[in-house]
């Protein structure tokens, strides 16, 4: 837990950029100190996930590691990119098929 606290304190400059979203700062503190999230915190995480289009667990992971050097998380970002790119390709294919069906009068 001490390591997480040190990591969190080292990343306070990042959190200062989040001044507009004090709720996110509080959630990040709780995650980094392994505190239990409230129902309201969970709602904020869900809202954030919906807004940015990420999975809830990806949001939690990112907030937990907000002060980690991004170069140390390259593999994680690569995995996320591949996952979201694959999802985007599936979505594009579905939209294309839907348009084709509509153009040919299929229900």
Secondary structure, DSSP 8 states (H G I E B T S, - for coil): -HHHHHHHHHTHHHHHTTTT-HHHHHHHHHHHTT----HHHHHHHHHHHHHHT--HHHHHHHHHTTTS-GGGGHHHHHHHHHHHHHHHHHHHHHHHHHHHHHHTT--
